[in-house]
């Protein structure tokens, strides 16, 4: 595993890394070694999120006349 994080866009932890071709087919169940513990995982195709994913941020004016993200 080369990187990993919790991804709010998919509601789950995700990771990327290198794997032998024998195990690289999407849907293959694998086990990751994470901080000395085996963690179950599944191989999926990239991207994790569809390329048209858009996170909408609402902008409001605050009492001092500035804008803030909500």
MOTA-V530459 format. One record per residue. N is the residue number from 1. RES is the residue in one letter. PHI is phi in radians with two decimals (NA if undefined). PSI is psi in radians with two decimals (999 if undefined). Layout:
N_RES_PHI_PSI, N_RES_PHI_PSI
This chain:
1_X_NA_2.25, 2_X_-1.74_-0.43, 3_X_-2.80_2.75, 4_X_-2.86_2.70, 5_X_-2.94_2.95, 6_X_-1.54_2.20, 7_X_-1.86_1.86, 8_X_-1.05_-0.49, 9_X_-1.17_-0.43, 10_X_-2.00_-0.07, 11_X_1.20_0.52, 12_X_-2.80_2.86, 13_X_-1.26_2.55, 14_X_-2.28_2.75, 15_X_-2.59_2.72, 16_X_-2.27_2.62, 17_X_-3.10_-3.02, 18_X_-1.77_2.53, 19_X_-2.54_2.60, 20_X_-1.08_2.55, 21_X_-0.95_-0.59, 22_X_-1.04_-0.40, 23_X_-2.00_0.14, 24_X_-1.52_-0.03, 25_X_-1.26_2.35, 26_X_-0.95_2.42, 27_X_1.69_-0.23, 28_X_-1.19_2.26, 29_X_-1.46_2.27, 30_X_-2.31_3.04, 31_X_-2.19_2.25, 32_X_-1.76_2.53, 33_X_-1.70_1.90, 34_X_-2.13_1.94, 35_X_0.92_0.74, 36_X_1.45_0.03, 37_X_-2.08_2.51, 38_X_-1.44_2.26, 39_X_-2.14_2.22, 40_X_-1.19_2.53, 41_X_-2.61_2.93, 42_X_-2.30_2.39, 43_X_-1.34_2.26, 44_X_-2.31_2.87, 45_X_-1.35_2.62, 46_X_-1.47_2.70, 47_X_-1.41_2.77, 48_X_-1.16_-0.56, 49_X_-2.11_2.41, 50_X_-0.98_2.52, 51_X_-1.13_-0.26, 52_X_-1.69_0.21, 53_X_-1.06_2.34, 54_X_-2.38_2.24, 55_X_-1.74_2.02, 56_X_-1.55_2.26, 57_X_-1.97_2.22, 58_X_-1.54_2.28, 59_X_-1.83_2.25, 60_X_-2.15_2.61, 61_X_-1.41_2.39, 62_X_-1.68_3.09, 63_X_-1.10_-0.39, 64_X_-1.57_0.12, 65_X_1.59_-0.14, 66_X_-1.47_-3.14, 67_X_-2.02_2.61, 68_X_-2.45_2.64, 69_X_-1.40_2.48, 70_X_-2.06_999
